[in-house]
């Protein structure tokens, strides 16, 4: 598909706006409710472990039973503990642990 040069900026702008609008619309599918309740459950499990709280930062996302962990913790042990705590939930199919180590505490 060839686009006339003068229309390229319009095409790029409208495509960007469309993608942003889709991303901003909340998910209405039934699975989204399950994902949201799983995130809340996992956050509750993490909250029961003060050693994983501040100054550590752990964010949680879920999609179809897969939990994604992001953030920073002080030690490898805390990173592994966060994953182990979450795996206790029978609703968690898999954990993708992308938590990094914050070396600024040394």
Secondary structure per residue as TSV (DSSP state, phi and psi in degrees):
chain	resnum	aa	ss	phi	psi
A	1	X	-	360.0	124.0
A	2	X	-	-101.3	136.3
A	3	X	-	-115.4	132.0
A	4	X	-	-58.8	140.4
A	5	X	H	-51.3	-41.7
A	6	X	H	-71.3	-17.4
A	7	X	H	-93.9	-12.1
A	8	X	H	-57.9	-47.2
A	9	X	H	-60.8	-37.1
A	10	X	H	-66.2	-43.4
A	11	X	H	-62.1	-46.5
A	12	X	H	-62.9	-45.2
A	13	X	H	-63.5	-46.6
A	14	X	H	-66.9	-36.6
A	15	X	H	-64.0	-43.2
A	16	X	H	-62.3	-43.1
A	17	X	H	-64.9	-39.5
A	18	X	H	-64.6	-44.5
A	19	X	H	-63.2	-42.8
A	20	X	H	-63.8	-39.2
A	21	X	H	-65.5	-40.1
A	22	X	H	-65.8	-40.2
A	23	X	H	-68.9	-30.5
A	24	X	H	-80.0	-20.8
A	25	X	S	-75.6	126.0
A	26	X	-	-64.6	146.0
A	27	X	-	-70.2	133.8
A	28	X	-	-110.1	-2.9
A	29	X	S	-69.0	149.2
A	30	X	H	-56.4	-34.9
A	31	X	H	-63.6	-28.4
A	32	X	H	-64.7	-38.4
A	33	X	H	-63.6	-39.7
A	34	X	H	-63.9	-41.8
A	35	X	H	-63.4	-42.7
A	36	X	H	-65.5	-40.6
A	37	X	H	-70.2	-32.0
A	38	X	H	-67.3	-41.1
A	39	X	H	-59.3	-45.7
A	40	X	H	-62.1	-41.4
A	41	X	H	-62.6	-46.3
A	42	X	H	-64.6	-42.0
A	43	X	H	-61.0	-37.8
A	44	X	H	-64.5	-40.6
A	45	X	H	-62.9	-43.6
A	46	X	H	-65.0	-36.7
A	47	X	H	-64.5	-22.0
A	48	X	T	-76.9	-2.6
A	49	X	-	-122.0	92.1
A	50	X	G	-57.3	-28.0
A	51	X	G	-66.4	-16.2
A	52	X	G	-96.9	-2.3
A	53	X	S	-83.6	-166.5
A	54	X	T	-53.4	143.6
A	55	X	T	-81.5	1.8
A	56	X	S	-67.1	151.3
A	57	X	E	-126.9	115.9
A	58	X	E	-128.2	123.8
A	59	X	E	-110.5	151.2
A	60	X	E	-126.5	135.3
A	61	X	E	-132.7	156.4
A	62	X	E	-142.4	147.9
A	63	X	E	-150.3	114.9
A	64	X	T	53.0	42.8
A	65	X	T	86.4	-5.1
A	66	X	E	-95.6	125.6
A	67	X	E	-102.2	131.4
A	68	X	E	-110.6	122.2
A	69	X	E	-106.5	132.2
A	70	X	E	-131.0	162.0
A	71	X	E	131.7	-161.4
A	72	X	E	-135.5	137.0
A	73	X	E	-131.2	168.9
A	74	X	S	-82.5	-29.2
A	75	X	-	-136.4	160.1
A	76	X	H	-61.9	-35.3
A	77	X	H	-61.8	-42.2
A	78	X	H	-65.4	-38.5
A	79	X	H	-60.5	-46.8
A	80	X	H	-69.1	-38.2
A	81	X	H	-59.9	-42.7
A	82	X	H	-59.1	-44.2
A	83	X	H	-65.6	-43.8
A	84	X	H	-62.7	-40.8
A	85	X	H	-60.9	-43.5
A	86	X	H	-70.0	-34.9
A	87	X	H	-66.1	-12.6
A	88	X	T	-70.5	-20.0
A	89	X	S	-77.4	127.4
A	90	X	T	-67.1	-16.3
A	91	X	T	-80.0	-14.5
A	92	X	-	-85.2	118.1
A	93	X	-	-83.7	-37.7
A	94	X	E	-159.0	152.7
A	95	X	E	-119.9	127.6
A	96	X	E	-104.3	101.7
A	97	X	E	-94.1	102.6
A	98	X	-	-110.6	24.1
A	99	X	-	-70.5	136.0
A	100	X	E	-102.5	171.2
A	101	X	E	-101.4	133.2
A	102	X	-	-93.1	101.2
A	103	X	G	-82.3	1.6
A	104	X	G	-74.3	-9.4
A	105	X	G	-83.6	-3.8
A	106	X	-	-93.5	360.0
